[in-house]
Amino acid sequence: MGVVITSDSACDLFPDLYQQYQIRIVPLYINIEDQAYRDVFEINPDEVFRNYEKTHRLPKTAAPAPADFFTLFRQETEAGNDVVHISMNSKFSASYQNACIAAEEFENVYVVDTFTLSSAEGMLVLRAAELRDEGKTAEEICRQIEIERSKVQTNVLLDTLEFAYRGGRASMLQMFGANLLKLRPCLLLNTQGVLSVRTKFRGNFAQVCREYIRFVLRQPNINNRRAFLSTTGMDRTLFEELRKMVEDSGVFQQVLTSRAGCAMTVHTGPNTLVLFYMEN
């Protein structure tokens, strides 16, 4: 008997962190025309970009069905394990609600709404795995993650508003104004799962990325345990330069990197950059 940590594919613990920390993943679905693909396991962001370039139509994302969660929960509970499921923001997807529907059939499955997504969700998943390895019970892990989710900080740097516009999250006027003025917005996803514009940067993309990193590193009350530098796909040399900036700052004991899966990519587009961290 033990505790198993599960999550949906929006946690972006790829390509190998979910295996290293023994996390079970339930994939979201990416729907392109009449075909549904399991996020990360059957489709990657580069394929999404190629399809968009050809069709100028965004794929649709869909939450795992309750049956998908039920299958995994039953497998683990029948093996004698308790389950803590760490879910993406309930305001963005039905993934949390569907996991809760499946969990109702079990006495020892706990579902946590992180109110976030991507590697911010992933940070909480890794924290849950650490608590598991410390010998905490499933109920104790659930309670602790519900406390720590309010400490996650997510500032999303967008290179373009085109994907947000196509997905209905930005108006044509906003997109035109940003493109005309060469503005790149930095969005804040607060701890209640609500997006807002925090600041805007102006300049070429590489310069803006460097200024963004400096901006985040100047924030107060940073917990130095761990940071995630994540992208939906960008120039590898530039990304490595930014990673080195974060590491050389000495702010964090551990700097992990991740490539966001399709669930985030579909809504933010290429060249999105996020330095995720937690506050004290």
Secondary structure, DSSP 8 states (H G I E B T S, - for coil): --EEEEEEGGG--TTTHHHHTTEEEE--EEEETTEEEEBTTTB-HHHHHHHHHHH----EEE---HHHHHHHHHHHHHTT-EEEEEE--TTT-SHHHHHHHHHTT-SSEEEEE-S--HHHHHHHHHHHHHHHHTT--HHHHHHHHHHHGGGEEEEEE-S-SHHHHHTTSS-HHHHHHHHHTTEEEEEEE-TTS-EEEEEEEES-HHHHHHHHHHHHHT-SSB--SEEEEEESS--HHHHHHHHHHHHHHT--SEEEEEE--HHHHHHH-TT-EEEEEEB-
